[in-house]
Amino acid sequence: QVQVVESGGGLVQAGGSLRLSCAASVSIFSINVMGWYRQAPGKQRESVAQITWSGSTNYADSAKGRFTISRNNANKTVYLQMNSLKPEDTGVYYCKVYGPGYEYWGQGTQVTVSS
């Protein structure tokens, strides 16, 4: 059974920082891309950042310059360092691990940014 488990969410004031972690219990050779997505109340889930096995990254415009995605392949873990947080960053953050023919989602971790 594949498990994808997020941690690190919480309540923070605007301008603060949080670091999210996601651990995946899948074969290390199966992991292609790991990414973070978020869903704000009443809105659709949206992409935040992704990182490939080789370390190539992609960010949503809203995350550029404030968020940094990184991964530890040995530990099958991906991180999202979020700085200069804004109230509009509030939502449930989900981790996805995916590749050709498969994708696995975590249960999500709540991030709340107060103004």
C-alpha positions in Angstrom: 0.0 0.0 0.0 1.4 3.3 -1.0 1.4 6.1 1.5 2.0 9.8 1.0 2.0 11.7 4.3 2.3 15.5 4.6 3.3 17.4 7.7 4.2 20.9 8.8 1.0 22.9 8.3 -0.3 25.3 10.9 -1.4 28.8 11.7 1.0 31.7 11.0 0.8 35.4 10.7 1.2 37.2 7.4 4.9 37.6 6.5 5.8 34.4 8.4 7.2 31.1 7.2 6.3 27.5 7.3 8.1 24.4 6.0 6.0 21.5 4.7 7.3 18.0 4.4 6.0 15.0 2.5 7.2 11.4 2.8 6.3 8.8 0.3 6.4 5.1 0.9 7.0 4.0 -2.7 9.8 2.4 -4.4 12.5 5.0 -4.9 12.8 3.9 -8.5 9.1 4.6 -9.1 9.2 8.2 -8.1 9.3 10.6 -11.1 7.8 13.9 -9.9 6.8 15.1 -6.5 4.7 18.2 -6.1 2.6 20.4 -3.9 -0.9 21.6 -4.6 -3.3 23.6 -2.6 -7.0 24.1 -2.3 -8.5 27.2 -0.8 -12.0 27.2 0.6 -14.5 27.2 -2.3 -11.8 27.0 -4.9 -10.4 24.3 -7.1 -7.1 22.6 -6.3 -4.2 24.4 -7.9 -0.6 23.7 -8.5 2.0 25.3 -6.3 5.4 23.7 -7.2 6.8 20.5 -8.6 10.3 18.9 -8.6 11.6 16.1 -10.8 13.8 13.2 -9.8 16.8 15.1 -11.3 15.9 18.3 -9.4 14.2 20.4 -12.1 11.6 22.7 -10.5 8.5 24.4 -11.6 6.5 27.1 -9.6 3.2 28.7 -9.9 3.5 32.5 -10.5 2.1 33.1 -7.0 4.9 31.0 -5.4 7.8 32.3 -7.3 10.3 34.2 -5.2 8.6 33.1 -1.9 8.4 29.3 -2.0 11.2 26.8 -2.5 10.6 23.1 -3.3 13.4 20.6 -2.6 13.6 16.8 -2.3 15.7 14.2 -0.7 15.6 11.1 -3.0 17.3 8.9 -0.4 14.5 9.6 2.1 11.8 9.9 -0.6 10.8 13.2 0.9 9.9 16.5 -0.6 9.8 19.8 1.2 8.2 23.2 0.6 9.7 26.2 2.3 7.2 29.0 2.3 8.3 32.5 3.2 6.6 35.8 3.2 3.2 34.1 3.6 0.1 35.9 2.6 -3.6 35.4 3.7 -4.3 34.2 0.2 -1.9 31.3 0.7 -4.4 29.8 3.1 -5.7 26.4 2.2 -5.1 22.7 2.4 -1.8 21.7 0.9 -1.5 18.3 -0.8 1.5 16.4 -1.9 1.4 14.3 -5.1 3.9 11.7 -6.2 3.5 10.8 -9.9 5.0 9.3 -13.0 4.0 7.4 -16.1 0.7 5.6 -15.3 0.5 6.4 -11.6 -0.2 9.1 -9.1 -0.6 9.1 -5.4 -2.0 11.9 -3.2 -1.6 12.6 0.4 -4.4 13.6 2.8 -3.4 17.2 3.0 -2.2 19.6 5.7 -3.9 22.8 6.6 -2.1 26.1 6.2 -3.8 29.2 7.6 -2.2 32.6 7.3 -3.8 35.3 9.4 -3.7 39.0 8.4 
